[in-house]
Amino acid sequence: MNLKFSPEVKAEFDSIAKRLGLTPTAAVNIFIRQFIDHRGFPFAVRLADNKEQRFAQAMDRRFDEIEAGLGERHDLIEA
């Protein structure tokens, strides 16, 4: 099996594997074993739904407004 990565991705992967006490080959083997055990990815692989994407975009706009000094300050009122 031949895998190709950008030099930046490979360097980061190698660094993290090393900090975990693993060789890059061992890390890939762990992933492959988990992929087999789960009969697919061992984590969710999905597209963000529109609601999450719209919320993230709205939050980005709000942060931009705050940084531009366009935000309003509100006091927290506890009930």
N, C-alpha and C positions, 0 to 999 in steps of 0.2 A: 504494500500500500504506500503510495507516494502522496504526501500532503503538501500543499503550497500555501504559504502565508506571507503577508507583507513583512518586511524586516522588523517593523515596529511591533506588530502583533506577536511575532516569534520571540522577540526579546522580552516582552512583557510576560508571555506564557512561560518561557524558560525561567524568568526571575521568580514568578509566583510558585512554580513547581519546586524550585530550589529551596525557597523559604518554607515550603511544606515538607521538605526532606525527600522530595521525589525527583526522579529524572523525568524529562519530558515524555519519554517512552512509557514510563510507569503511569504518568498522569493520563495519557491517551488510553492505555490499557484499562485503567479504572473506569474511564468514561464508556468505553466499549462494553465492558462487563455490565455496567449499570444500564446501558442501552438495551442489551440482551435481556437482562433480568426484568426490566420494565416493558419489554417488547415495544420499545419506542423511546422517545426522549425521557430522561428521568426528571424533567421539569416541564412546565407549561410552555408551549411554543404556539403563540397566537398573535393575531393582529390586535392592536388596541381598538376597542369599539369607539364609535364616534363620540359617545358621551364622554369617555375618558380623554379623548383627543381634544374635544371642544373645551373641556374644563382646563386642561393643561395650557391650551392656547390663551384662554381667558386669564389664567393666572400669570402667564408670561406678559400679557398686556398690562395687567395691574402692577406688576413689579416694575415694568418700564415706566409707567405713569408715576409711581412713587419715586423712582430714581430721578425723574425729570422734574420733581417737585410739584406734581399735579395731584397728589393724593390728599385726602382729608383725614384729619385726626379725629377719632371717636373715643370717648371714654367707655370702658367696660362697665356695664351695669349688671350686677349679679342679682338674680331673683331670689 
